[in-house]
């Protein structure tokens, strides 16, 4: 079990705020569709890291090249549940 071995943590909170307590991250993966990429995720990603997330009806891959510079790729044609912020 990955949770028992400490490889996976279960966190229940507003995902749009990321998890600054353990940032920066190598990768961020989301499976619910947002209207735009949350700013918190951009800040909490390491340079060279990637975010894979749905935005509206596309899957997007963002790679952090510099502190405020991202390379992005869009893969359209999907449907997702919405990402809800509290």
C-alpha positions as semicolon CSV with decimal commas, in nm:
position;residue;x (nm);y (nm);z (nm)
1;X;0,000;0,000;0,000
2;X;0,157;0,328;-0,114
3;X;-0,007;0,532;0,164
4;X;0,122;0,298;0,437
5;X;0,474;0,312;0,289
6;X;0,465;0,694;0,284
7;X;0,492;0,720;-0,094
8;X;0,149;0,876;-0,136
9;X;-0,023;1,138;0,078
10;X;-0,395;1,201;0,074
11;X;-0,470;1,573;0,115
12;X;-0,831;1,699;0,121
13;X;-0,841;2,072;0,043
14;X;-0,897;2,326;-0,235
15;X;-0,669;2,201;-0,513
16;X;-0,660;2,538;-0,692
17;X;-0,437;2,664;-0,409
18;X;-0,183;2,388;-0,462
19;X;0,011;2,261;-0,162
20;X;0,273;2,523;-0,070
21;X;0,375;2,330;0,242
22;X;0,566;2,078;0,026
23;X;0,649;2,290;-0,281
24;X;0,830;2,309;-0,514
25;X;0,713;2,010;-0,715
26;X;0,865;1,825;-1,012
27;X;0,521;1,742;-1,152
28;X;0,161;1,850;-1,095
29;X;-0,121;1,638;-1,235
30;X;-0,490;1,726;-1,228
31;X;-0,784;1,536;-1,377
32;X;-1,060;1,798;-1,339
33;X;-1,110;2,085;-1,582
34;X;-1,035;2,444;-1,478
35;X;-1,114;2,764;-1,667
36;X;-0,744;2,859;-1,653
37;X;-0,418;2,741;-1,499
38;X;-0,414;2,827;-1,126
39;X;-0,140;3,080;-1,041
40;X;-0,053;2,882;-0,726
41;X;0,045;2,583;-0,938
42;X;0,278;2,798;-1,150
43;X;0,452;2,930;-0,839
44;X;0,481;2,586;-0,678
45;X;0,643;2,413;-0,978
46;X;1,022;2,370;-1,004
47;X;1,202;2,506;-1,308
48;X;1,208;2,214;-1,553
49;X;0,889;2,072;-1,397
50;X;0,565;1,994;-1,578
51;X;0,196;2,046;-1,515
52;X;-0,053;1,821;-1,697
53;X;-0,410;1,942;-1,658
54;X;-0,737;1,982;-1,845
55;X;-0,845;2,337;-1,921
56;X;-1,199;2,350;-2,055
57;X;-1,206;2,081;-2,330
58;X;-0,832;2,032;-2,385
59;X;-0,546;1,863;-2,205
60;X;-0,258;2,105;-2,154
61;X;0,106;2,033;-2,074
62;X;0,300;2,324;-1,924
63;X;0,677;2,304;-1,876
64;X;0,840;2,569;-1,656
65;X;1,144;2,699;-1,846
66;X;1,220;3,000;-1,624
67;X;1,055;3,153;-1,318
68;X;0,773;3,316;-1,517
69;X;0,814;3,142;-1,853
70;X;0,626;2,829;-1,960
71;X;0,629;2,624;-2,277
72;X;0,280;2,491;-2,342
73;X;0,118;2,224;-2,558
74;X;-0,255;2,179;-2,616
75;X;-0,438;1,855;-2,696
76;X;-0,806;1,933;-2,776
77;X;-1,117;1,718;-2,787
78;X;-1,192;1,600;-2,433
79;X;-1,461;1,635;-2,165
80;X;-1,382;1,649;-1,792
81;X;-1,554;1,704;-1,459
82;X;-1,509;2,064;-1,337
83;X;-1,240;2,171;-1,090
84;X;-1,424;2,337;-0,801
85;X;-1,266;2,602;-0,580
86;X;-1,390;2,662;-0,226
